[in-house]
């Protein structure tokens, strides 16, 4: 895990990883809800939208991906 964020309602936690994926877990159960790919480098920053199920991730491959989970 490189960088993490928690939703405004504290229901989900997301983290960027050196494997190029963004992981999203249910904060209450610890269950993995989503594994979002698309990066070819380490995900070094993540940010959850405060109102919707959208996450933005930035990578060392110089891309930003915005997606739903």
Secondary structure, 3 states (H helix, E strand, C coil): CCEEEECCCCCEEEEECCCCCEEEEECCCCCEEEEECCCCCCEEEEEECCCCCEEEEEECCCCEEEEEC
